[in-house]
Amino acid sequence: MRFEDRIEMRPDVLCNKPFIKGTRISVEFILELLANGWDFEEIIENYPQLTREDILASIEYSLNVLKSQKAYAP
């Protein structure tokens, strides 16, 4: 699976924030649910338009963003 197949960014949807294709559910929102202790099943139960692959793509996208950041010593 590649996150590019599931994650989209468009200026006319969510102000260009990354979101799951075919929805208006942002990657940020999915990560927030996970950070608040929701598991995959709870997310899918409450947002049935999402799949396990969508959640994994959100994590993969976020990891990719973090990997691309440069860190410099202060």
N, CA, C and O of each residue as an XYZ file, in Angstrom:
296
protein
N       0.841     -1.180      0.000
C       0.000      0.000      0.000
C       0.885      1.241      0.000
O       1.920      1.288      0.664
N       0.465      2.214     -0.738
C       1.142      3.508     -0.761
C       0.165      4.569     -0.305
O      -0.982      4.606     -0.752
N       0.623      5.432      0.586
C      -0.296      6.448      1.096
C      -0.792      7.361     -0.014
O      -1.887      7.916      0.086
N      -0.001      7.525     -1.073
C      -0.406      8.392     -2.181
C      -1.700      7.927     -2.848
O      -2.409      8.724     -3.463
N      -1.999      6.650     -2.725
C      -3.219      6.107     -3.317
C      -4.470      6.479     -2.512
O      -5.585      6.383     -3.023
N      -4.286      6.905     -1.250
C      -5.420      7.160     -0.361
C      -5.483      8.574      0.189
O      -6.546      9.029      0.612
N      -4.359      9.272      0.189
C      -4.295     10.618      0.761
C      -4.265     11.641     -0.369
O      -3.572     11.476     -1.373
N      -5.040     12.702     -0.171
C      -5.139     13.754     -1.186
C      -5.033     15.107     -0.500
O      -5.402     15.258      0.664
N      -4.525     16.086     -1.235
C      -4.485     17.475     -0.760
C      -5.004     18.352     -1.888
O      -4.524     18.291     -3.020
N      -6.012     19.181     -1.547
C      -6.579     20.103     -2.542
C      -6.911     21.415     -1.852
O      -7.445     21.420     -0.743
N      -6.597     22.523     -2.503
C      -6.872     23.816     -1.870
C      -8.363     24.057     -1.622
O      -8.714     24.844     -0.743
N      -9.241     23.404     -2.372
C     -10.681     23.613     -2.200
C     -11.309     22.677     -1.164
O     -12.512     22.745     -0.914
N     -10.503     21.812     -0.566
C     -10.997     20.876      0.458
C     -10.103     21.002      1.692
O      -8.896     20.773      1.614
N     -10.689     21.361      2.810
C      -9.982     21.459      4.091
C      -8.737     22.354      4.020
O      -7.734     22.097      4.686
N      -8.822     23.388      3.217
C      -7.723     24.366      3.122
C      -6.379     23.712      2.805
O      -5.340     24.119      3.324
N      -6.416     22.702      1.952
C      -5.219     22.006      1.472
C      -4.576     21.079      2.510
O      -3.445     20.632      2.317
N      -5.279     20.788      3.603
C      -4.771     19.802      4.553
C      -4.929     18.414      3.926
O      -5.872     18.187      3.169
N      -4.023     17.488      4.231
C      -4.167     16.132      3.695
C      -5.408     15.445      4.273
O      -5.694     15.544      5.466
N      -6.134     14.750      3.400
C      -7.358     14.060      3.812
C      -7.483     12.753      3.044
O      -6.782     12.524      2.059
N      -8.387     11.903      3.512
C      -8.645     10.625      2.854
C      -9.486     10.884      1.609
O     -10.531     11.530      1.679
N      -9.022     10.378      0.476
C      -9.756     10.561     -0.783
C     -11.198     10.098     -0.637
O     -11.477      9.077     -0.010
N     -12.100     10.862     -1.222
C     -13.515     10.515     -1.198
C     -14.219     10.900      0.088
O     -15.403     10.611      0.260
N     -13.493     11.556      1.002
C     -14.087     11.996      2.262
C     -13.643     13.435      2.524
O     -12.933     14.043      1.723
N     -14.071     13.947      3.641
C     -13.548     15.220      4.154
C     -12.934     14.968      5.527
O     -12.968     15.833      6.402
N     -12.376     13.784      5.705
C     -11.746     13.412      6.969
C     -10.244     13.589      6.822
O      -9.602     12.950      5.989
N      -9.697     14.475      7.655
C      -8.282     14.808      7.535
C      -7.393     13.770      8.224
O      -7.807     13.070      9.148
N      -6.161     13.704      7.735
C      -5.134     12.876      8.369
C      -4.963     13.339      9.818
O      -4.844     12.517     10.728
N      -4.951     14.642     10.023
C      -4.807     15.208     11.357
C      -5.888     14.680     12.307
O      -5.589     14.329     13.449
N      -7.129     14.621     11.845
C      -8.231     14.137     12.673
C      -8.039     12.671     13.044
O      -8.266     12.280     14.188
N      -7.623     11.872     12.081
C      -7.399     10.439     12.346
C      -6.291     10.267     13.381
O      -6.424      9.456     14.298
N      -5.205     11.018     13.246
C      -4.107     10.935     14.209
C      -4.555     11.392     15.593
O      -4.137     10.829     16.604
N      -5.398     12.405     15.632
C      -5.924     12.888     16.907
C      -6.750     11.804     17.597
O      -6.640     11.611     18.808
N      -7.578     11.099     16.823
C      -8.356     10.001     17.405
C      -7.436      8.927     17.974
O      -7.646      8.449     19.088
N      -6.412      8.549     17.203
C      -5.460      7.538     17.672
C      -4.730      8.013     18.923
O      -4.541      7.240     19.863
N      -4.318      9.283     18.941
C      -3.609      9.845     20.102
C      -4.492      9.872     21.344
O      -3.991      9.839     22.467
N      -5.799      9.932     21.143
C      -6.746      9.939     22.257
C      -7.200      8.537     22.653
O      -8.145      8.376     23.425
N      -6.522      7.532     22.121
C      -6.771      6.165     22.557
C      -7.766      5.363     21.750
O      -8.056      4.216     22.087
N      -8.296      5.950     20.686
C      -9.216      5.193     19.844
C      -8.428      4.107     19.115
O      -7.303      4.341     18.674
N      -9.023      2.921     18.990
C      -8.378      1.898     18.168
C      -9.014      1.896     16.777
O     -10.009      2.579     16.535
N      -8.434      1.132     15.887
C      -8.897      1.109     14.491
C     -10.381      0.774     14.405
O     -11.121      1.395     13.642
N     -10.811     -0.211     15.192
C     -12.198     -0.655     15.125
C     -13.163      0.456     15.548
O     -14.222      0.626     14.945
N     -12.789      1.211     16.588
C     -13.646      2.317     17.041
C     -13.752      3.401     15.962
O     -14.824      3.958     15.726
N     -12.635      3.682     15.326
C     -12.650      4.707     14.274
C     -13.555      4.268     13.131
O     -14.391      5.040     12.661
N     -13.389      3.039     12.691
C     -14.178      2.535     11.562
C     -15.658      2.418     11.933
O     -16.529      2.659     11.098
N     -15.938      2.053     13.173
C     -17.335      1.960     13.623
C     -18.008      3.342     13.598
O     -19.170      3.464     13.208
N     -17.282      4.361     14.011
C     -17.831      5.714     14.064
C     -17.734      6.468     12.743
O     -18.489      7.412     12.507
N     -16.823      6.062     11.901
C     -16.635      6.681     10.582
C     -16.546      5.563      9.541
O     -15.463      5.257      9.043
N     -17.690      4.957      9.217
C     -17.699      3.755      8.366
C     -17.181      3.984      6.951
O     -16.916      3.021      6.230
N     -17.032      5.242      6.542
C     -16.465      5.498      5.224
C     -14.954      5.260      5.206
O     -14.340      5.235      4.139
N     -14.357      5.087      6.384
C     -12.924      4.810      6.482
C     -12.669      3.311      6.535
O     -13.525      2.528      6.947
N     -11.477      2.939      6.110
C     -11.038      1.548      6.185
C      -9.746      1.489      6.990
O      -9.117      2.511      7.265
N      -9.375      0.298      7.351
C      -8.092      0.080      8.045
C      -6.942      0.638      7.205
O      -6.007      1.236      7.736
N      -7.022      0.434      5.890
C      -5.983      0.922      4.989
C      -5.897      2.446      5.000
O      -4.808      3.006      4.871
N      -7.038      3.121      5.154
C      -7.036      4.580      5.244
C      -6.293      5.045      6.502
O      -5.522      6.004      6.463
N      -6.535      4.361      7.594
C      -5.879      4.729      8.850
C      -4.372      4.482      8.744
O      -3.567      5.318      9.153
N      -4.007      3.339      8.198
C      -2.591      3.042      8.004
C      -1.935      4.041      7.057
O      -0.788      4.434      7.272
N      -2.642      4.453      6.021
C      -2.107      5.446      5.086
C      -1.886      6.772      5.792
O      -0.918      7.471      5.491
N      -2.755      7.134      6.718
C      -2.590      8.370      7.485
C      -1.316      8.324      8.328
O      -0.571      9.301      8.408
N      -1.085      7.184      8.948
C       0.129      7.017      9.747
C       1.358      7.055      8.841
O       2.347      7.715      9.159
N       1.295      6.352      7.724
C       2.420      6.319      6.789
C       2.717      7.719      6.241
O       3.878      8.114      6.138
N       1.672      8.461      5.893
C       1.854      9.828      5.401
C       2.574     10.669      6.455
O       3.537     11.370      6.144
N       2.109     10.596      7.689
C       2.689     11.382      8.778
C       4.147     11.001      9.022
O       4.994     11.869      9.236
N       4.428      9.737      8.989
C       5.805      9.264      9.141
C       6.680      9.809      8.025
O       7.812     10.228      8.264
N       6.159      9.804      6.815
C       6.905     10.325      5.676
C       7.214     11.814      5.848
O       8.320     12.261      5.542
N       6.241     12.578      6.337
C       6.455     14.014      6.585
C       7.546     14.201      7.632
O       8.434     15.035      7.456
N       7.489     13.441      8.713
C       8.495     13.569      9.762
C       9.889     13.168      9.271
O      10.879     13.810      9.623
N       9.967     12.134      8.478
C      11.258     11.701      7.937
C      11.884     12.754      7.032
O      13.108     12.850      6.937
N      11.054     13.533      6.376
C      11.572     14.518      5.419
C      12.048     15.795      6.103
O      12.700     16.628      5.473
N      11.726     15.960      7.397
C      12.162     17.155      8.121
C      13.640     17.060      8.475
O      14.149     15.987      8.800
N      14.304     18.177      8.407
C      15.709     18.258      8.800
C      15.776     18.734     10.248
O      15.025     19.619     10.658
N      16.661     18.151     10.995
C      16.864     18.571     12.381
C      18.244     19.205     12.503
O      19.234     18.682     11.992
N      18.286     20.316     13.175
C      19.544     21.041     13.380
C      19.745     21.251     14.877
O      18.799     21.519     15.618
N      20.997     21.123     15.299
C      21.318     21.380     16.715
C      21.174     22.876     16.993
O      21.511     23.707     16.150
N      20.673     23.206     18.176
C      20.508     24.630     18.506
C      21.839     25.341     18.707
O      21.863     26.539     18.989
